[in-house]
Amino acid sequence: MNPRPKIRSPPPNSKSPFFNVFPNSSFSSSHKMPRKSFIKPTLTLASLLSFSLFALYFVLSSPNFYIQQKIHDGYVDDKANKVKVYVYDLPRKLTYGVIESYEKSRGGEAKTDDALLKYPGHQHSAEWYLFRDLNRPSHDRVDSAVARVYDPDQADLFYVPFFSSLSLVVNLNRPGTLGAAAPSLYSDEEMQESLIEWLENQEYWKRNNGWDHVFICQDPNALYKVVDRVKNGVLLVSDFGRLTHNQGSLVKDVILPYSHRINSYLGNVGVENRDKLLFFMGNRYRKEGGKVRDLLFQLLENEEDVIIKHGAQSRESRREATRGMHTSKFCLHPAGDTPSACRLFDAIVSLCIPVVVSDYIELPFEDVIDYRKVAIFVDTNTAVQPGYLVKLLRTVSTERILEFQRDLKKVKHYFEYEDPNGTVKEIWRQVSQKLPLVNLMKNRDKRLVKRDLTEPDCSCLCSNQSGIQTTL
């Protein structure tokens, strides 16, 4: 973003009325004026000067003047109006050390400077984008809902920047699969335990029982070993698929979009270049709710104008998926191992209308996005009825498709992590809105008598099952 141009005060102008009241330095006798005529303009001038000085004092004494001036200078220090976030300086092994371990396990060379380490791009990259954003200079984060502070006593929230999703996939093979070599592998479980051990020694963690701490665990398995010990905090997750009813909540947590894995569609709305009706490419065989994928494959793989393929993550698969999504009107989004998956966001940035078949899905930024305008939702039981899905999609008129595409284009920036006004900015807005609840809970926690509950109390509001089908 280009800095706003500085607004400078104009230089004194010799033509200004304040410089031309008396054009000559002396008066000749031929230009003498009656006494009455001289007093009147003098009084008028004095009045004008007094009023100007008063107005100038009023403007300069206003705090808004300084805020506006700093905005004009390309920077505004308005931390008082933002949620203040303190970023923990974690042991290196929990941040850059995770990246380094990932590279080493793939034959990469050791780096002498952390700035040379490159975070590997994948669908859980939000942890890197948020960390990078908080390390940007304050003048580059003017529009953010949160401000970073370096004094923990000033903080409203504490951000814990452990790369928990990357930590899960550091090893090419999971521990226990390589026999005697397994003990020498990187251990995500040890990293999780190390994080908690470090946290529990921090004064600010103990002060409010973790309520004012923010953790990112975007992969469904991230922090799985210790999540019960951090559940009081604000969890940044992609869905609640692996969280129990007393760990995750729409009230206290924030739903994040996956990073899209295919290139955004840069063309205009239209159906001329979209000759396929429906597209899906992904793993056919999933667990639990994702078992519907195999049923959908059986129903759709022989349908005309429908492309449904089994494919694993690879560069060639992403290229093929990009072509498919950019040339199809609709993109299928069945549940994966958990209710959500990155293909939904691939479809959105492709302007390919998502067809969501996932009964328990939660969606990011739903307070500002009406997903009924950008996607079609079909419950699982209905979607697996023979012929139903294709028949439904063939009834959608071209005008309605164009309307969907126009609305997709309007919300597309919310799912672009690289956009200065995109995903990262929106995540921080969502996090900032949790502060009143955080304050409520930490105060409430201090006064309540501790007791064992057989059912969750009002602080653990679970998400609801979604079974509403969009009316076209």
C-alpha positions in Angstrom: 0.0 0.0 0.0 1.4 3.3 -1.0 1.8 5.8 1.9 -0.6 8.6 1.9 1.0 11.9 0.7 2.1 14.3 3.3 0.1 17.4 3.7 2.4 20.3 4.3 1.5 23.8 5.4 1.8 26.2 2.5 4.6 28.8 2.7 3.8 32.4 3.7 2.2 34.2 0.8 3.0 37.9 0.3 -0.4 38.3 -1.2 -2.2 37.2 2.0 -4.4 39.9 3.6 -2.3 39.6 6.8 0.8 40.7 4.8 -1.0 43.5 2.9 -2.9 45.5 5.5 -0.3 48.2 5.3 1.4 48.0 1.9 3.8 50.8 2.7 6.2 51.1 5.6 5.5 54.8 6.2 2.7 57.3 5.5 3.2 60.7 3.7 1.2 63.7 4.7 -0.6 63.4 1.5 -2.1 60.1 2.6 -3.1 61.1 6.1 -6.5 59.6 7.1 -9.0 61.0 9.6 -8.5 59.5 13.2 -11.9 57.9 13.1 -11.1 56.0 9.8 -7.8 54.6 11.2 -9.3 53.2 14.5 -12.0 51.2 12.7 -9.8 49.0 10.5 -7.3 48.5 13.4 -10.1 47.2 15.7 -11.3 45.0 12.9 -7.8 43.6 12.3 -7.3 43.0 16.0 -10.6 41.1 16.2 -9.6 39.0 13.2 -6.2 38.2 14.7 -7.7 37.3 18.1 -10.3 35.0 16.5 -7.6 33.4 14.3 -5.3 32.8 17.3 -8.2 31.3 19.3 -9.1 29.0 16.4 -5.5 27.9 16.0 -5.2 27.2 19.7 -8.4 25.1 19.6 -7.2 23.0 16.7 -3.7 22.4 18.0 -5.0 21.5 21.5 -7.3 18.9 20.1 -6.0 15.3 20.2 -7.7 14.6 16.9 -5.3 17.1 15.2 -2.3 15.0 16.1 -4.1 11.8 15.1 -5.0 13.3 11.7 -1.5 14.7 11.2 0.0 11.3 11.8 -2.4 9.7 9.4 -1.3 12.3 6.8 2.3 11.4 7.6 1.5 7.7 6.9 1.4 6.5 10.5 -1.0 6.7 13.4 -0.3 5.4 16.9 -3.9 4.8 18.0 -3.2 1.8 20.3 -5.7 3.2 22.8 -8.5 2.4 20.3 -7.2 -1.1 19.4 -7.0 -4.4 21.2 -3.4 -4.7 22.4 -1.6 -8.0 21.7 1.6 -9.1 23.3 3.5 -11.7 21.3 5.3 -14.3 23.4 9.0 -14.7 22.6 8.8 -18.5 22.6 11.9 -20.7 22.6 13.2 -20.7 19.0 12.6 -24.5 18.6 8.8 -23.7 18.7 8.9 -21.2 15.9 11.8 -20.9 13.4 13.1 -24.2 14.8 10.1 -26.0 13.4 10.7 -24.6 10.0 14.4 -25.6 10.2 13.5 -29.1 11.3 11.0 -29.4 8.4 13.7 -28.4 5.9 16.3 -30.7 7.4 14.0 -33.7 7.2 13.8 -33.0 3.4 17.5 -32.6 2.9 17.7 -28.9 3.2 20.9 -27.1 4.3 21.2 -25.4 7.7 20.6 -21.6 7.6 22.8 -19.2 9.5 20.0 -16.5 9.6 16.3 -17.1 10.5 15.4 -14.6 7.9 16.6 -17.1 5.3 14.2 -19.8 6.4 11.2 -20.2 4.2 7.9 -21.3 5.6 6.6 -24.2 3.4 3.3 -23.2 1.7 0.4 -25.5 2.6 -3.3 -25.2 3.5 -2.5 -24.4 7.1 -0.2 -21.4 6.5 -2.4 -19.0 8.6 0.1 -19.5 11.5 2.9 -18.1 9.4 0.8 -15.2 8.0 -0.3 -14.1 11.5 3.2 -14.3 12.9 4.6 -12.4 10.0 2.0 -9.7 10.3 2.6 -9.1 14.0 6.3 -8.7 13.2 5.7 -5.9 10.7 6.4 -2.3 11.7 3.5 -0.5 13.3 3.2 2.0 10.5 2.4 -0.9 8.1 -0.4 -2.1 10.3 -2.5 1.1 10.6 -5.7 -0.6 9.5 -5.4 -3.6 11.8 -7.9 -4.1 14.6 -5.1 -5.1 17.0 -1.8 -3.4 17.9 1.3 -5.2 19.0 2.7 -4.1 22.4 6.0 -5.0 23.9 5.1 -4.5 27.5 3.0 -7.4 28.7 1.4 -5.3 31.4 -0.2 -3.2 28.6 -1.6 -6.3 26.8 -5.3 -7.2 26.5 -4.4 -10.6 24.8 -1.3 -12.8 24.6 -0.5 -14.5 21.3 1.3 -17.8 21.4 3.1 -18.2 18.0 3.9 -21.9 18.1 3.8 -23.3 14.5 1.5 -26.2 15.7 0.2 -27.3 12.2 3.7 -27.4 10.6 5.0 -29.3 13.6 2.6 -32.1 12.8 4.1 -32.7 9.4 7.8 -32.1 10.0 8.6 -35.8 9.5 8.1 -37.4 6.2 7.1 -40.5 8.1 5.3 -40.6 11.4 7.2 -41.8 14.5 6.9 -45.5 14.9 6.9 -46.3 11.2 10.7 -46.5 10.8 11.6 -49.0 13.5 14.8 -48.2 15.3 15.2 -44.9 13.5 12.0 -43.5 15.0 13.4 -42.2 18.3 15.8 -39.8 16.4 12.9 -38.2 14.5 11.4 -34.8 15.4 8.6 -35.3 17.9 5.6 -33.1 17.7 4.3 -34.5 21.0 7.5 -33.4 22.7 7.1 -29.9 21.2 3.6 -29.7 22.5 4.6 -30.7 26.0 7.6 -28.3 25.8 5.2 -25.5 24.9 2.9 -26.1 27.9 5.8 -26.5 30.3 7.1 -23.1 29.2 3.7 -21.5 29.3 2.9 -22.7 32.8 6.0 -20.9 34.1 4.8 -17.6 32.7 3.3 -15.1 35.1 0.7 -13.9 32.6 -0.5 -17.4 31.8 -1.1 -18.1 35.5 -2.7 -14.7 36.2 -5.9 -15.4 34.3 -5.8 -19.1 33.9 -5.1 -18.7 30.1 -8.4 -17.0 29.2 -6.6 -14.1 27.6 -4.3 -16.2 25.4 -4.6 -16.9 21.7 -3.5 -20.2 20.1 -3.6 -21.1 16.5 -4.3 -24.8 15.8 -5.6 -24.8 12.3 -4.9 -28.4 11.4 -7.6 -30.6 13.1 -4.8 -32.5 14.9 -2.7 -29.5 15.9 -2.1 -29.4 19.7 -4.1 -32.6 20.0 -2.1 -33.8 23.0 -2.4 -30.6 25.0 -5.6 -29.0 23.7 -7.4 -29.8 26.9 -4.9 -27.7 28.8 -5.2 -24.6 26.5 -9.0 -24.8 25.9 -9.7 -21.7 28.0 -7.9 -19.6 25.4 -9.1 -18.2 22.1 -8.5 -21.0 19.6 -8.0 -20.2 15.9 -9.3 -23.3 14.1 -10.7 -24.3 10.7 -13.5 -26.4 12.3 -14.5 -28.2 15.4 -14.1 -31.6 13.9 -11.6 -33.0 16.5 -12.6 -30.8 19.5 -15.0 -31.9 22.2 -18.0 -30.0 23.3 -16.0 -28.4 26.2 -13.0 -27.4 24.2 -14.2 -25.5 21.1 -17.0 -23.0 20.8 -18.3 -20.5 18.3 -18.6 -18.0 21.2 -14.9 -18.0 22.2 -13.0 -19.3 19.2 -12.4 -18.0 15.6 -12.9 -20.0 12.4 -10.1 -19.6 9.9 -10.2 -20.3 6.2 -7.6 -22.7 4.8 -5.0 -21.1 2.5 -6.2 -21.8 -1.1 -3.9 -24.1 -3.0 -4.7 -23.2 -6.5 -4.3 -19.9 -8.4 -7.1 -17.3 -8.1 -9.3 -16.7 -11.2 -8.5 -13.3 -12.6 -11.1 -13.1 -15.3 -14.6 -11.7 -15.3 -17.8 -13.3 -14.4 -19.4 -15.4 -17.2 -20.1 -18.9 -18.4 -18.6 -18.8 -21.8 -15.4 -20.5 -20.7 -17.0 -22.7 -18.1 -18.2 -25.7 -20.2 -18.2 -28.2 -17.3 -21.2 -28.4 -14.9 -19.5 -29.8 -11.8 -15.9 -30.4 -10.7 -14.2 -32.2 -7.9 -10.6 -33.5 -7.5 -9.4 -34.9 -4.2 -9.0 -38.0 -2.0 -11.9 -40.3 -2.6 -11.5 -42.3 0.7 -11.8 -40.4 3.9 -12.9 -41.1 7.5 -16.1 -40.6 9.4 -18.2 -37.8 7.8 -16.0 -37.9 4.8 -17.2 -41.3 3.8 -19.9 -39.6 1.7 -17.1 -38.9 -0.9 -17.0 -42.5 -2.0 -20.8 -42.5 -2.4 -20.7 -39.3 -4.4 -18.0 -40.7 -6.7 -20.2 -43.7 -7.4 -23.1 -41.5 -8.3 -21.3 -38.8 -10.3 -18.3 -40.3 -12.1 -20.3 -41.3 -15.2 -22.5 -38.2 -15.4 -22.2 -35.9 -18.5 -20.3 -32.6 -18.0 -19.2 -33.8 -14.5 -15.5 -34.2 -13.6 -14.8 -36.1 -10.4 -11.3 -37.5 -9.9 -9.3 -39.1 -7.2 -6.1 -37.2 -6.7 -3.4 -36.6 -4.0 -1.6 -33.3 -3.3 1.1 -32.6 -5.9 2.1 -29.8 -8.2 0.5 -31.5 -11.2 -2.7 -32.2 -9.3 -2.9 -28.5 -8.4 -2.4 -27.5 -12.0 -5.2 -29.9 -13.1 -7.4 -28.7 -10.3 -6.8 -25.0 -11.3 -7.9 -25.8 -14.9 -10.9 -27.7 -13.7 -12.2 -25.1 -11.2 -11.6 -22.3 -13.7 -13.6 -24.0 -16.4 -16.6 -25.3 -14.3 -19.7 -23.6 -13.1 -20.0 -25.6 -9.8 -17.4 -27.1 -7.6 -18.2 -29.9 -5.2 -17.2 -29.6 -1.6 -17.9 -32.8 0.4 -16.6 -33.2 4.0 -13.1 -34.5 4.5 -11.9 -36.3 7.6 -13.4 -33.3 9.3 -16.3 -31.1 8.1 -14.1 -28.5 6.3 -11.4 -28.8 3.6 -9.3 -26.4 1.5 -11.3 -27.0 -1.7 -14.1 -24.8 -0.5 -11.7 -21.8 -0.6 -10.1 -23.0 -3.8 -13.6 -22.8 -5.3 -14.3 -19.3 -3.9 -11.2 -17.7 -5.4 -12.0 -19.5 -8.7 -15.5 -18.0 -8.9 -16.7 -21.7 -9.1 -19.9 -21.9 -7.1 -19.3 -24.2 -4.2 -21.8 -27.1 -3.6 -21.3 -27.9 0.0 -22.2 -31.4 1.2 -21.1 -31.3 4.9 -23.7 -31.4 7.7 -21.5 -30.0 10.5 -19.4 -27.4 8.7 -18.6 -24.1 10.3 -17.6 -21.2 8.0 -15.2 -18.2 8.6 -16.3 -14.6 8.9 -20.0 -15.5 8.8 -20.9 -12.2 10.6 -20.0 -10.4 7.4 -20.6 -13.0 4.7 -23.9 -14.5 3.8 -22.8 -17.8 2.4 -26.2 -18.5 0.9 -25.4 -15.9 -1.7 -22.1 -17.6 -2.8 -22.7 -21.3 -2.3 -25.3 -24.1 -2.5 -25.8 -26.3 0.6 -27.2 -29.7 0.4 -27.5 -32.1 3.4 -25.7 -35.4 3.1 -28.8 -37.7 3.0 -30.3 -35.7 0.1 -27.1 -35.3 -1.8 -26.6 -39.1 -2.1 -30.0 -39.7 -3.6 -29.4 -41.0 -7.2 -29.7 -38.2 -9.8 -30.6 -35.5 -7.3 -27.5 -33.4 -7.3 -27.0 -33.1 -11.0 -30.7 -32.5 -11.6 -30.6 -29.6 -9.0 -27.6 -28.0 -10.6 -29.0 -28.2 -14.2 -32.0 -26.2 -13.1 -29.9 -23.2 -12.1 -30.3 -20.5 -14.7 -27.4 -18.6 -16.3 -28.7 -15.4 -14.7 -28.5 -17.1 -11.3 -25.0 -18.4 -12.0 -23.8 -14.9 -12.9 -25.4 -13.6 -9.7 -23.5 -16.2 -7.7 -20.3 -15.3 -9.4 -20.7 -11.6 -8.8 -21.2 -12.2 -5.1 -18.2 -14.5 -5.0 -16.1 -11.8 -6.6 -17.2 -9.4 -3.8 -16.1 -11.7 -1.0 -13.1 -13.2 -2.6 -10.6 -10.9 -0.9 -11.6 -12.3 2.5 -9.8 -15.6 1.5 -6.6 -14.0 0.1 -3.9 -14.2 2.8 -1.6 -12.0 0.8 -4.1 -9.2 0.3 -3.5 -6.3 2.8 -7.2 -6.0 3.2 -7.8 -9.7 3.1 -7.7 -12.7 5.4 -5.2 -11.6 8.0 -6.9 -8.3 8.6 -10.3 -10.1 9.0 -8.9 -12.7 11.4 -7.6 -9.9 13.7 -11.0 -8.2 13.6 -12.6 -11.4 14.7 -10.0 -11.9 17.5 -10.5 -8.4 18.7 -14.3 -9.0 19.1 -13.6 -11.8 21.6 -12.1 -9.4 24.2 -15.3 -8.6 26.0 -16.0 -12.3 26.5 -12.4 -12.9 27.6 -12.8 -10.2 30.2 -16.1 -11.7 31.3 -14.7 -15.2 31.6 -11.5 -14.3 33.4 -13.4 -12.3 36.0 -16.1 -15.0 36.3 -13.5 -17.7 36.7 -12.0 -15.9 39.7 -15.2 -15.8 41.7 -16.8 -19.2 40.9 -16.4 -22.2 43.2 -14.6 -24.9 41.3 -16.7 -28.0 40.8 -17.0 -31.1 38.6 -19.7 -30.9 36.0 -21.3 -33.8 34.1 -22.6 -31.4 31.5 -21.0 -28.3 29.9 -21.9 -25.0 31.5 -22.9 -21.8 29.7 -19.3 -20.9 29.0 -19.1 -23.8 26.5 -21.7 -23.2 23.8 -21.3 -25.8 21.2 -21.8 -25.3 17.5 -25.1 -26.5 16.0 -25.6 -29.1 13.3 -26.4 -27.4 10.0 -29.0 -29.1 7.9 -30.5 -26.2 6.0 -30.6 -26.6 2.3 -30.3 -23.4 0.2 -33.3 -22.5 -1.8 -32.3 -21.5 -5.3 
